[in-house]
Amino acid sequence: MPDKTFKRHTITSALPYANGPIHIGHLAGVYIPADIYVRYLRSKNEDVVFVCGSDEHGVPITIRAKKEGKTPQEVADEYNRLIKSSFKDFGISFDIYSRTSNKTHYETASDFFVKLNEKSALKVIESEQYFDEEQQEFLADRYITGICPRCGHKDAYGDQCENCGSTLSPSELIDPQSMLSGSKPILKKTKHWYLPLDEYEPWLRQWILNEHKEWKSNVYGQCKSWIDQGLKPRAVTRDLNWGVPVPAEGAEGKVLYVWFDAPIGYISATKEWAEQAGKDWEPYWKNEETRLLHFIGKDNIVFHCIIFPVMLKEHGEFILPENVPANEFLNLEGNKISTSRNWAVWLHEYQEDFKGKEDVLRYVLCANAPETKDNDFTWKDFQAKNNNELVAILGNFVNRVMVLMHKYYDGNVPAKGELYDIDLELVQNLKSAPESIETSLNTFKFREALSKFMEIARFGNKYLADTEPWKQVKTDLDRVATIMHLAVQVVANIAVLGEPFLPFTSAKIFKSLNMEKMSWDNAGSPEILEAGHKVEKPELLFAKIEDEEIERQIAKLQSTLAENGAQGDEEIKIPSEKEPVSYDEFVKMDIRIGKILTAEPVKKSNKLLKMQVDTGLDKRTIVSGIAKYYKPEDVIGKQVSVLVNLAPRKIMGIESQGMILLAENHDGSLVFVTPEDQVTNGSGVS
């Protein structure tokens, strides 16, 4: 936790657009980390409200409504139900899941706009915007498509190119076209209300760059980049017939821009929750003893770190976010998730295909969370983490303990006797676990926290393997009683500390232990269960996932490829697993970190670079086919992974003495496999 102590916590997670279902990228980036953190706070008996809801005024909703011949409200109603149900089934524990099309939100957003307008915090500016003459409508950015000026993709939107990820404006598109009629739009004058972000640059520099250096590097870095580039006034209204009507004279036919009204949805949702719970909503938004946190994806950083704080500050009555722990993007099988191309794993479909395995997906997505850089989800890794970690480590330990408890003691916790060094080591590991996990959670390092949690099961398994109660039961019953007394305490600690990460599994363990859910403060104790306490018979926590189940999921993705053919102009490839190798074969490879000292093109080749590499062992020549992706001057000074004991071979007459390891993207581009931090040349990779 930060140095300041807070009486209460307001936790928000990004409002999902109600124009489609939820996929695993949403979960990994936003909702799982938010839910873990909220469950942790509740376990510590903190005063916390966790709010979310459907964002129902986005242009994507009006686009889907036009395609399906429905009203925007009908589309929003349909997906609000599906999203809300999916979140509930998956265990995302919102205190309220609201929606921005309800009366409370309309009133709250309108009042917010009026307050800013009355304070002259908004400026009315006339500008030229694209207009569809055939449809007689001004075009929202998403209603304009054209050629991306960055990558040449033919179907870029007026606000973003989904192929290269570039943020765009409609005026940048080459050969823009209206999605409504297919005609070329014209520029026409219109007036809108603007938030003058440029006037807040000095304050933002002080508040973010000086006062919040503890923010995650990816968040801080993006904020600094935006501020350094210079902020511009941003429209808070638009010409559209779906949204919150602008409450101002001369604003007929205009609504509040979705980026303006959506974050206000956090406030309106809190109002609804408070009314339902019989509480006062204002302390959760207007009291300095409240900690406000926004959990979002990286595409929302600018809105939650720059724009919404400016809105809150100018309003004058609200607290500002203490932190915005945004994540990067999760890819699927090496390719960017694309909802328009159905390249995704949808939550409601997962729940149909893997009934009762909600915690498996929670575990895998947390373990692979894109916390500071984009990460990847693959079905093979999903299977491996379930079978090799959840089944073989966590589930195996809990099941072994509960089976032995019934085999030796009819389910009654035995009294412990004298403790040996191995027992004291176990007790110490238990005592230190809560604080260690807590340290990671308080700094939003959820992958690290999950790993520390799994260490409890690992040292529990090691304790059983080292003490071998199944052997000692023949010669020393007192010793076995002590071992089993401590082992079942480890299981109880797993139930308490695992609840934020694996709530369904934790509930099963609590049930098997015949005990009520316990708070975080009880964890770390080797005496959670008293001698004589009766535990129930074990319930298998996890089941092995067979190859056939994974093959079905991969086949589903393959069918998506068949339907879409390609992503952009490149074929999408699902990485396939190579033939297995033995451990002995693997350890023969000597991979070390080296530094590229010099680089030059190889004559008569447009693919090869000749490099001098310091491997820490020596300085050697390595030839690599990377010239298409890297210029010589780009690679000099880079630390790379080098297979140093590869037999030398001649390439274009040059003896290459090793291989530099690279990762290949779906489009064939190559990326160096490099250490995250600088290390000594010659450091081994294992």
Residue pairs with C-beta under 8 A, 6 or more apart in sequence:
1 442
2 214
2 291
2 322
6 289
6 290
6 291
6 322
7 47
7 287
7 289
7 290
8 46
8 47
8 48
8 49
8 283
8 284
8 287
8 289
8 290
8 291
9 41
9 46
9 47
9 48
9 49
9 290
9 291
9 292
9 293
10 48
10 49
10 51
10 266
10 270
10 284
10 285
10 290
10 291
10 292
10 293
11 34
11 37
11 38
11 41
11 48
11 49
11 50
11 51
11 293
11 295
12 50
12 51
12 52
12 266
12 292
12 293
12 294
12 295
13 30
13 31
13 34
13 50
13 51
13 52
13 94
13 294
13 295
13 296
14 30
14 52
14 294
14 295
14 296
14 297
14 300
15 52
15 53
15 54
15 55
15 100
15 262
15 265
15 266
16 22
16 26
16 52
16 54
16 55
16 83
17 54
17 55
17 58
17 60
17 61
17 79
18 54
18 55
18 56
18 61
18 75
18 76
18 78
18 79
18 80
18 83
18 99
19 58
19 60
19 61
19 63
19 64
19 75
19 76
19 79
20 60
20 64
20 79
20 339
21 79
21 82
21 83
21 86
21 346
21 347
21 348
22 31
22 83
22 86
22 87
22 346
22 347
22 348
23 337
23 339
23 344
23 345
23 346
23 347
24 330
24 332
24 337
24 344
24 345
24 347
24 350
24 361
24 365
24 377
25 297
25 329
25 330
25 332
25 337
25 344
26 297
26 347
27 90
27 347
27 361
27 362
27 365
28 327
28 330
28 365
28 366
28 368
28 369
28 370
28 375
28 377
29 296
29 297
29 298
29 327
29 328
29 329
29 330
29 369
29 370
30 295
30 296
30 297
30 327
31 52
31 87
31 92
31 295
32 92
32 362
32 365
32 366
32 369
32 446
33 295
33 325
33 327
33 366
33 369
33 444
33 446
34 50
34 92
34 295
35 50
35 91
35 92
35 93
35 500
36 366
36 441
36 446
36 449
36 500
36 501
37 293
37 295
37 441
37 444
37 446
37 500
38 48
38 50
38 93
39 93
39 499
39 500
39 503
40 438
40 441
40 500
40 520
41 48
42 48
42 93
43 496
43 499
43 500
43 519
43 520
44 519
44 520
44 521
45 519
45 521
49 95
49 96
49 270
49 273
49 284
50 93
50 94
50 95
51 94
51 95
51 96
51 98
51 266
51 269
51 270
51 273
52 87
52 94
52 96
52 97
52 98
52 269
53 96
53 97
53 98
53 99
53 100
53 265
53 269
54 76
54 79
54 80
54 83
54 84
54 97
54 98
54 99
54 100
54 101
55 100
55 258
55 262
55 265
56 72
56 73
56 76
56 80
56 99
56 100
56 101
57 100
57 101
57 242
57 243
57 244
57 255
57 256
57 258
57 261
57 262
58 258
58 262
59 140
59 141
59 142
59 143
59 240
59 258
60 142
61 72
61 75
61 76
61 242
62 72
62 140
62 240
62 242
63 142
63 143
63 179
64 70
64 75
65 71
65 72
65 74
65 75
66 180
68 75
72 242
73 101
76 99
76 101
80 99
82 348
83 97
84 97
85 348
86 347
86 348
86 351
87 94
87 97
88 97
89 351
89 358
90 347
90 351
90 358
90 361
90 362
91 358
91 359
91 362
91 503
91 504
93 503
95 273
95 277
96 269
96 270
96 272
96 273
96 276
97 269
98 104
98 105
98 265
98 268
98 269
98 272
98 273
99 105
100 109
100 244
100 261
100 262
100 265
100 268
102 268
102 272
104 268
104 271
104 272
105 244
105 261
105 264
105 265
105 268
105 269
106 244
107 268
108 264
108 267
108 268
108 271
109 244
109 256
109 260
109 261
109 264
109 265
109 268
110 244
110 245
110 247
112 264
112 267
112 311
112 315
113 122
113 193
113 236
113 246
113 247
113 248
113 256
113 260
114 247
114 248
115 315
116 122
116 195
116 311
116 314
116 315
117 193
117 248
119 314
119 316
121 195
121 196
121 314
122 193
122 194
122 195
122 196
122 236
123 193
123 194
123 196
123 233
124 191
124 192
124 193
124 194
125 191
125 192
125 194
125 233
125 235
126 189
126 190
126 191
127 189
127 190
127 191
127 192
128 187
128 188
128 189
128 190
129 138
129 139
129 170
129 187
129 188
129 190
129 239
130 138
130 139
130 144
130 158
130 170
130 176
130 178
130 185
130 186
130 187
130 188
131 137
131 138
131 139
131 185
131 186
131 187
131 188
132 138
132 139
132 143
132 178
132 180
132 181
132 183
132 185
133 183
133 185
133 186
134 178
134 180
134 181
134 183
135 178
135 180
135 181
137 180
137 239
138 188
138 190
138 238
138 239
138 240
139 158
139 170
139 178
139 179
139 180
139 185
140 158
140 238
140 240
141 157
141 158
141 159
141 169
141 170
142 157
142 158
142 159
142 179
143 158
143 178
143 179
143 180
144 157
144 158
144 170
144 173
144 176
144 177
144 178
144 179
144 185
145 155
145 156
145 157
145 158
145 173
145 176
145 177
145 179
146 156
146 158
146 173
146 174
146 175
146 176
146 177
147 153
147 154
147 156
147 173
147 174
147 175
148 156
148 161
148 163
148 164
148 166
148 168
148 173
148 174
149 168
149 172
149 173
149 174
150 161
150 164
150 166
150 168
151 161
151 163
151 164
151 166
151 568
153 161
153 162
153 163
153 164
153 568
153 569
155 162
155 163
156 162
156 163
156 166
156 168
156 173
157 168
158 168
158 169
158 170
158 173
158 176
159 167
159 168
159 169
159 170
160 166
160 167
160 168
161 168
162 336
162 338
162 340
163 567
163 568
165 336
170 176
175 184
176 184
176 185
177 183
177 184
177 185
178 184
178 185
190 239
191 250
192 235
192 236
192 237
192 238
192 254
193 235
193 236
193 237
193 246
193 248
193 251
194 233
194 234
194 235
194 236
195 233
195 234
195 235
195 236
195 260
195 307
195 310
195 311
195 314
196 233
197 231
197 232
197 233
197 234
197 306
197 307
197 310
198 230
198 231
198 232
198 233
200 231
200 310
200 313
201 227
201 230
201 231
203 313
204 223
204 227
204 231
204 306
204 309
204 310
205 227
207 309
207 320
208 215
208 220
208 223
208 224
208 227
208 305
208 306
209 220
209 223
209 224
209 227
212 220
212 323
213 220
214 323
215 223
215 323
215 324
215 325
216 325
216 326
216 371
216 372
216 444
217 372
218 298
218 326
218 328
218 372
218 373
219 301
219 305
219 324
219 325
219 326
222 298
222 301
222 302
222 305
223 301
223 302
223 305
223 306
226 302
226 306
227 306
231 306
234 307
235 257
236 256
236 257
236 260
237 246
237 251
237 254
237 255
237 256
237 257
237 260
238 254
238 255
238 257
239 253
239 254
240 254
240 255
241 253
241 255
242 255
243 255
243 256
243 258
243 261
244 255
244 256
244 261
245 251
245 254
245 255
245 256
246 254
246 255
246 256
259 303
259 307
260 311
263 303
263 304
263 308
263 311
264 311
267 285
267 318
270 281
270 284
270 285
271 281
273 279
273 281
274 280
274 281
274 284
275 281
283 289
283 290
284 290
285 292
285 318
285 319
286 317
286 318
286 319
287 319
288 319
290 319
291 322
292 319
292 320
292 321
292 322
293 321
293 322
293 323
293 324
293 325
294 304
294 308
294 321
294 323
294 324
294 326
295 325
295 326
296 304
296 324
296 326
296 327
297 326
297 327
297 328
297 329
298 326
298 327
298 328
298 329
300 326
301 324
301 326
304 321
304 324
304 326
305 321
305 324
308 321
309 320
309 321
312 318
312 319
312 320
313 320
323 444
325 444
327 369
327 370
327 371
328 370
328 371
328 372
328 373
328 374
328 375
329 336
329 337
329 370
329 374
330 337
330 365
330 368
330 369
330 370
330 374
330 375
330 376
330 377
331 337
331 374
331 375
331 376
331 377
332 343
332 344
332 345
332 376
332 377
332 378
332 557
333 376
333 377
333 378
333 379
333 557
333 574
333 575
334 376
334 378
334 573
334 574
334 575
334 665
334 666
335 343
335 567
335 572
335 666
336 343
336 567
337 343
337 344
338 344
338 567
341 560
341 564
341 567
342 560
342 563
342 564
343 557
343 560
343 564
343 567
343 572
345 377
345 553
350 361
351 358
353 549
353 552
353 553
354 360
354 361
354 549
356 504
357 386
357 545
358 504
359 390
359 502
359 503
359 504
359 505
360 382
360 385
360 386
360 390
360 542
360 545
361 382
362 501
362 502
363 385
363 386
363 389
363 390
363 450
363 501
363 502
364 377
364 381
364 382
364 385
364 386
365 377
366 446
366 447
366 450
366 501
367 385
367 447
367 450
367 451
368 375
368 376
368 377
368 381
368 447
369 375
369 446
369 447
371 444
371 445
371 446
371 447
378 575
379 550
379 553
379 554
380 550
380 577
382 545
382 550
383 545
383 547
383 549
383 550
386 542
386 544
386 545
387 544
387 545
389 454
390 541
390 542
391 542
391 543
391 544
393 454
393 457
393 458
393 461
394 454
394 457
394 494
394 505
394 541
394 542
395 540
395 541
395 542
396 461
397 457
397 460
397 461
397 464
397 490
397 491
397 494
398 457
398 491
398 494
398 509
398 512
398 538
398 541
399 538
399 540
399 541
400 461
400 464
401 460
401 464
401 484
401 487
401 488
401 490
401 491
402 488
402 491
402 512
402 535
402 537
402 538
403 538
404 469
404 470
404 484
404 487
405 411
405 412
405 413
405 484
405 488
405 535
406 535
406 537
406 538
408 414
408 469
408 473
408 480
408 484
409 481
409 484
411 534
411 535
411 536
411 537
412 532
412 533
412 534
412 535
413 484
413 485
413 488
413 529
413 530
413 531
413 532
413 533
413 534
413 535
414 480
414 481
414 482
414 484
414 485
414 531
415 481
415 485
415 531
415 532
416 481
416 482
416 485
416 486
416 531
417 478
417 479
417 481
417 482
418 478
418 482
419 427
419 482
422 463
422 466
422 467
423 482
423 483
423 486
426 459
426 460
426 463
426 486
426 490
426 526
427 486
427 526
429 455
429 456
429 459
430 456
430 489
430 490
430 493
430 524
430 525
430 526
431 524
431 525
431 526
432 524
433 452
433 453
433 455
433 456
433 493
433 497
433 523
433 524
434 497
434 520
434 523
434 524
435 524
436 452
437 449
437 452
437 453
437 497
438 520
440 446
440 448
440 449
440 452
441 449
441 500
449 501
450 501
453 494
453 497
453 498
453 501
456 490
456 493
456 494
456 497
457 494
459 490
460 487
460 490
460 491
460 494
463 483
463 486
463 487
463 490
464 483
464 487
467 483
469 479
469 480
469 483
469 484
469 487
472 479
472 480
472 483
473 480
485 531
486 526
488 513
488 529
488 535
489 525
489 526
489 527
489 528
489 529
491 509
491 513
492 509
492 513
492 515
492 518
492 528
492 529
493 523
493 524
493 525
493 528
494 506
494 509
495 506
495 509
495 510
495 513
495 515
495 518
496 506
496 518
496 519
496 520
496 522
496 523
496 528
497 520
497 523
498 505
498 506
498 509
499 506
499 507
499 517
505 541
505 542
506 517
507 517
508 539
508 541
509 541
510 516
510 517
510 518
511 536
511 539
512 535
512 536
512 537
512 538
512 539
513 529
513 535
513 536
514 533
514 534
514 535
514 536
515 528
515 529
515 533
518 528
522 528
529 535
554 574
557 574
558 574
561 572
561 574
564 572
565 571
566 572
567 666
568 667
570 666
570 667
570 668
571 666
572 666
573 666
588 645
589 643
589 645
590 643
590 644
590 645
590 684
591 641
591 642
591 643
591 644
591 661
591 684
591 685
591 686
592 615
592 616
592 617
592 641
592 642
592 644
592 681
592 682
592 683
592 684
592 685
593 616
593 639
593 640
593 641
593 642
593 675
593 679
593 680
593 681
593 682
593 683
593 685
594 613
594 614
594 615
594 616
594 639
594 640
594 641
594 642
594 644
594 660
594 681
594 682
595 613
595 614
595 637
595 638
595 639
595 640
595 681
596 611
596 612
596 613
596 635
596 636
596 637
596 638
596 640
597 611
597 612
597 613
597 614
597 619
597 636
598 611
598 612
598 636
599 609
599 610
599 611
599 612
599 632
599 633
599 635
599 636
600 609
600 610
600 632
601 608
601 609
601 610
601 627
601 632
602 608
602 609
602 610
602 623
602 627
602 651
602 652
602 654
603 652
604 652
605 627
605 652
606 627
606 628
607 625
607 626
607 627
607 628
608 623
608 624
608 625
608 627
608 651
608 652
609 623
609 624
609 625
609 626
609 627
609 630
609 632
609 635
610 621
610 622
610 623
610 654
611 621
611 622
611 623
611 624
611 635
611 660
612 619
612 620
612 621
613 619
613 620
613 621
613 622
613 640
613 642
613 658
613 660
614 681
615 642
615 644
615 658
615 681
615 682
616 680
616 681
616 682
616 683
617 644
617 682
620 657
620 658
621 654
621 655
621 656
621 657
622 642
622 656
622 657
622 658
622 659
622 660
623 651
623 652
623 654
623 656
624 656
624 659
624 660
624 662
626 635
626 660
626 662
626 670
629 669
629 670
630 670
635 672
638 672
638 674
639 674
639 675
639 678
639 679
639 681
640 660
640 661
640 672
640 673
640 674
641 660
641 661
641 672
641 673
641 674
641 675
641 685
642 658
642 659
642 660
642 661
643 658
643 659
643 660
643 661
644 658
645 658
646 658
646 659
648 655
648 656
648 657
649 655
649 656
650 656
660 672
661 672
661 673
662 670
662 671
662 672
662 673
663 670
663 671
663 672
663 673
664 670
664 671
665 671
675 683
